[in-house]
Amino acid sequence: MTILQGMRTHGPNAKPANRNTPRSSEDLSDEIDAIRSEIQNLTSTVTKAAGSQINHAQESVESAIRGNPFAAVAIAAAAGFLYGAIRR
């Protein structure tokens, strides 16, 4: 069962479950395992995407620093000055 299928059966538009239908603990355990697996897949995908975005941002910053070294030093000095002034 995918997350979308789970959302269809458990989401806000889902039909109410028949309370008289007993569900075995094995069924519930299987459902929990499927949800856990989907969450792990999503977590892995999000982690990879975030890592890619972080690497891209790091490369952009490094490129900007290499292109404008004096501006980078001035910004770092200003940030250091402000940090020192705030910490007093």
CORUR-V563873 format. One record per backbone hydrogen bond with DSSP energy under -1.0 kcal/mol. NH is the residue of the N-H (numbers start at 0). CO is the residue of the C=O. If there is no record, write none. Layout:
NH	CO
NH	CO
//
This chain:
5	1
6	2
7	3
8	4
9	5
10	6
13	10
20	17
27	23
28	24
29	25
30	26
31	27
32	28
33	29
34	30
35	31
36	32
37	33
38	34
39	35
40	36
41	37
42	38
43	39
44	40
45	41
46	42
47	43
48	44
49	45
50	46
51	47
52	48
53	49
54	50
55	51
56	52
57	53
58	54
59	55
60	56
61	57
62	58
63	59
64	60
65	61
66	62
67	63
71	67
72	68
73	69
74	70
75	71
76	72
77	73
78	74
79	75
80	76
81	77
82	78
83	79
84	80
85	81
86	82
//
